[in-house]
Amino acid sequence: MTETFTAFAGPRVVARGTRGALARALIDRSETNVLIFSDETGRETDLDLSGGAEAVAARYPDRVGRGRPKLGVVAREVTLLPRHWDWLATQRGGASATLRRLVEAASRGDDSALRRDAAYRFCSAIAGDLPGFEEAMRQLYSGDTEAFGAAIAEWPGDISGHALWLAGAE
């Protein structure tokens, strides 16, 4: 799965996407104080936008391709009943892609602690001085997403919306 990022200029979301997509979106923007956050971890990250559009495109290529990834693919035998093969044949991407999606979903399991930590990192970096920050973090870690949402309701919309999304509340 490709990691995505969200860029904020002050309290506003100005771009979302992969590193390459963000770099292309931000290269011509006039904002100088842009904060970029990982949508997976909530950690702040930087992009090097120096050298013009060509240098940035070379630095952050979008690796989009079809077929198998070059590294890490291991072919093994899978034994299923005919009805399982029939069902897999009807799924988007075929049997291999469906099996990979099912394994990924099962391996993620309950990711609420990871999502909560990502929301905390994001909020600490961008909203630490906003009213009700401490109470919002208490509600976030109590697991009460409704109370968390209420605690951040007065925050700028893009910030509160992204925090709720990271926490898994939206």
Secondary structure, DSSP 8 states (H G I E B T S, - for coil): ----EEEEETTEEEEEE-HHHHHHHHTT---S-EEEEETTT--EE----TTHHHHHHHHS-----SS--SSS---------HHHHHHHHTSTTHHHHHHHHHHHHHHH---HHHHHHHHHHHHHHHHTTSTTHHHHHHHHHHT-HHHHHHHTTTS-HHHHHHHHHHHT--
